[in-house]
Amino acid sequence: MTNPAEKLVDLLDLEQIEVNIFRGRSPQENLQRVFGGQVAGQALVAAGRTTEGDRPVHSLHAYFLRPGRPGVPIVYEVERVRDGRSFTTRRVVAVQQGRTIFNLTASFHQPEPGFEHQLPMRPVPDPEELPNVAEEVRAHLGGLPEALERMARRQPFDIRYVERLRWSPDEIEGAEPRSAVWMRAVGPLGDDPLVHTCALTYASDMTLLDAVRIPIEPLWGPRGFDMASLDHAMWFHRPFRADEWFLYDQESPIATGGRGLARGRIYDRTGQLLVSVVQEGLLRPYGPRHMDGSGEEGTTGTTP
């Protein structure tokens, strides 16, 4: 059986159907909307495929415009905005069934000598000291429902929460809007740096909005809100491998007006800051206006 990491690499391997035009698969899964990290990762692959490959991506800025439909291919159209002496810029539009669902601008830059500083990584337990999500849920429930077992088996990333999961409203009282997880791909991803960058882009959308939810409701209790990613920005500071442990430290400085802002810093095990992430998400209480996949809001930002 192909392991989930191999499936992720396959998902990111787009088909080129014309100059500057690529097609990506969208798995038929039991989701209302295509996972946002998948679309962002595939769009970055499309952008990278139109460069010479000698300049790593240093930033991306993206908007989720419409919900993607699972099981329907997504076409990525790349505009070669600029090929300069130091920077390369690409714009990508993702189209599904004739409608634009996502757009992304990515900038590539050959690293140059310069001064350095960074915020330090806060002290946290090592990933080996923490249970993964499936183990923690299994221990709390005395077993894992079949739907969650299937989800755990196809999950391409091992995720381990630094702070224990909260299950009831009593446990969120006084909780700060921050969360941290250790993550790594569940298997090798090969040696192509672009694959690792796009895999981490995929992973960056999986838990970031947890920081927004923590003061509102338990992460693993009954959900009162539907959430969707609205936009996503990343800055890549240093090379990394997404199949080695990285700490994703996340916080939410504000939630207001039906939206919540989340920021994330990604470190390797030695404490080097690798990637910075910012995302805004829509928070909409379940009810008459509950999004059913036919609305105009962005793709889902929850774990696939």
N, C-alpha and C positions, 0 to 999 in steps of 0.2 A: 504494500500500500504506500502511495506517495505521502510523505509526511507534510504537515502544514507549511513548513518553511519552503519546501520545494514547490508547493502549490502557489505560495506567494511570489516566488521568483518567476514562475510560469505566468501568473496573473500580470506581472509587470513587464513581460516580454511582448511588446506590442507588434502588431502586423503592420508593415508599411504598405499602403495601398496606392500611394502616389507621392510625388515629391512634396514634402512638408505635410503630408496627411497620413495619419496612423489610426488603426482601429484596435480597441481594447475590449477584452471580454468583461462581462458583468455577470458574475455567477448567479444562478437562480437559487436564491436562499429565502428563508422565511423571514424577510424583512420588508417593511413598508417602503423603504427608500434605500438606494445604494449607499453603502458606507462612504462617508466623505473622504476618509483617508485613502481609500482605494482610488477615487477620482483624482485627488491631488498627487498621489504617487505616480499614477499613469501619465498625467499631464506633464510631470517633471521628466519622466522617461522620454516622452515625445520631444520636449524642448532639448534635452541632452543629446538626443539622436541627431539633431541638426547642427551640432557644434563639432569642432575638430577633436574634442575629447581631451585637449591639453589644459583646459581651464575648468576647475571644479566650480560647481554652483556655490555662490556665497549668500544669495538671498532669494526669497520668493514671496510674492504677495498675491493672494487669491480671494475670489468671492464665490460663494455657493449661491446660485441664482434660482434653480428649480430642483425639486427632488428627482433624482435619477431612478429609473425603473429596473429592478433586478431582472436578470435574464436577457436584457436587451443590449446589444453592443453599443459602445460609445466611440464616436469618431473625434479625433483630436487634430485640429487644424493649427499649424504653427506658422507664425509670422516672424521672419528674420528681421527684427527691428534694427539691430546694429551689430557690426563686427568691428570693434575698435582695436587700438593697439594694446589695451590692457583689459578691456571689458567686452563681453558678448551679451547681448540682450535678446530675449525671445518672449513672444506673447503667444499664449495657447488658448484656444477656445474649444471647449468640449461640447459636442452636439449629440443629442440622442433623439431619434424620431423627428428630426427637423427642427428641434428647439435647443437653444443654448441653455445648458444647465450649469456651466461653470466656466470661469476664465481665470487665467494665471499669467503673471509676468515673472520671469526668472532672469537673474543676472549671474553671469559666470565671470570669474576673475582669477588670474594667475597670482598666487600669494607673493607678496613682496616683503623685504626686510622692513622692520619698524619696531617701535617700542611696544611693550606688552604690559597689561595688567588685567585682573579679573576679580570678580567677587568669589570668595571661597565657598566651597561646598559645605553645608552644615553637617555636623556629626549625625550619622544614622547607622543602624545595624547593617551588617553585611547581608547580601541577599540569601546566603546559605542559612542564615539564622531565622528566616521568615518563611511562612507557608505560601505556596502560590494560591491564586484566587480559588481554584477548584477545591484545594485541600481545606481552605478556611471555610468555604461554604459547606462543604461536606461535613466538617466537624460540627458546625453550628446546627445543621439540619438533621444530622445523623444519617446522611446519605445525600445523593445528588439526584434531583429529578431528571428524567430521561432527556428532556429538552436541553437542560444545562449540561448534561453529559455529552450530548452531540456537539454543543457549542464548544465545550472544552477540548474535545478531540480535534476540532478543525481550527482551533485558535493558533495563529502563526507565532504569537509571542507569549513567553512565560512572564506573567505579571505578578509582582509581589508587593503588596501595600506595606509601607513603613508603619503607618498608624493603622491599628486594627479596624476592620470594617464595622460600621455602625448599623444596627438593625432596627432600633426603635426610636421614637421621638425623644424619649428621655435621654438618649445617648448623644443627641446633637446640641443639647442646651449648653450655651457658652462656647461652642466649637468655633475655632477660627476658620476662615475660608481658605484653607490651604490643604494640600495633599501631596504625598510623595510616593512614587512607586519605583522599584527596580524592574527593569525590562530587558529582555534579549530574545532574539529569534529562537525558536525551539530546535533549530537545526542549522547547519552551515548554509551560507548564502553565496558562496563562491568568492571570487577575488575582484570583481568589477566594482570600483568605487561608486559608480553611478547607481548600481543596484542597492548598495548599502545606504546611500543617501535617500533613494526613493523608498526603501523599506522603512527607514526611520521616519520619513515624511508620513507614510501610512500609519505608523504607530503613534505619531504625535497627536493624532485626532482621537485616540481611543479613550483617554482618561482625563484630558485637560479640563473639560467642563465639570469634572467631579468637584473641583475647588469652588465652583459657583454653587453647587447643590448642597455642599456640606452644612451650611447654616440653615438650610431650608427644610431638608428632609433626609432621612437615612439613605445611605447609598444603596443598601441592599434590602430595604423595607419596601412597602407598597409605594408606588410612584404616583405623585399627584401632579407632576408636570411632564409635558412633552418638551423635548429639547432638540434644537437643530443648530448646526454650525452655520454662521452667517459669513464670516470671513476668516482668513488664516494667513499668518505671516511668519516666516522663519528666516533666521540668519545662521549660517553655517560657519563656525569659527575655525575648527580644526578637523583634520581627517579622523575617521572613526570606523568601527565595524559594528553593524547592527546585530550581529550574532554573538557579541560579547556584552557583558552586563553594563548597563548605563542607568544612572539615577535620573528620573524625571521629577524635578521639584516644582510644584505648581501652586499658584496662589491666585485669588480673585480680589483685586482692589475695590471693585464696586459691582453691584447689581442694581439696576433701576430702569424704569420705563419698559419692563418686559424683556430686557436684555441683560446679560452678564458678561463681564470682561474677565478673561483668564490669561495669566502669564506663566510661562514655564521656562526653566533652565535645565539643560541636559548635561550631566557630567559623566566622565568615565570613572573607573574605580580608583584612580590615582588622584581624583579631585580636579582634573582639568575640565574647564568649561568648553563643551563641544558645540552646542546649539542653543539659541534663544528662540522662544516661540511666543506669539501673542494670538489670541483668538477671541472673537465676540460670538456669543451664542444667544439664540432666542429661547426664552423660557415662557411657556404658555400652559396655564392650568388645564387639565383635562376637563372637558365639558362640551357645550354646544359647538365651540370653535376648535375642537381637537383636530389636529392635522391628521388626515387619513392618507397622505401620500398624493393627494390631488391638488394641494395648495401650491402657492408660489414660493414658499420658504425653502431654505437651502437643504442640502442633503443631511442625513443624520450624522450626529457627532458622537454617537454611543458606540460601545464595543460591538463589533460585528458578530 
